[in-house]
Amino acid sequence: MQKKTEAERQAALKAERLAAKLRANLQRRKAQHRARREGAADDTDGLPAAGRQDKTTD
């Protein structure tokens, strides 16, 4: 049986991490799509969308 080099192990770990992130992103996008289809508001994890802010200065 052939041993993997450290670079090959690191590449395999990176591929696993990327695959996990891709699955999580896909699940999040599916949930957003279902929420939009049902008419519910989106739950965002990031920054809120930039909207108009009325600032009053006197």
Rosetta blueprint (number, residue, H / E / L):
1 M L
2 Q L
3 K L
4 K L
5 T L
6 E H
7 A H
8 E H
9 R H
10 Q H
11 A H
12 A H
13 L H
14 K H
15 A H
16 E H
17 R H
18 L H
19 A H
20 A H
21 K H
22 L H
23 R H
24 A H
25 N H
26 L H
27 Q H
28 R H
29 R H
30 K H
31 A H
32 Q H
33 H H
34 R H
35 A H
36 R H
37 R H
38 E H
39 G L
40 A L
41 A L
42 D L
43 D L
44 T L
45 D L
46 G L
47 L L
48 P L
49 A L
50 A L
51 G L
52 R L
53 Q L
54 D L
55 K L
56 T L
57 T L
58 D L
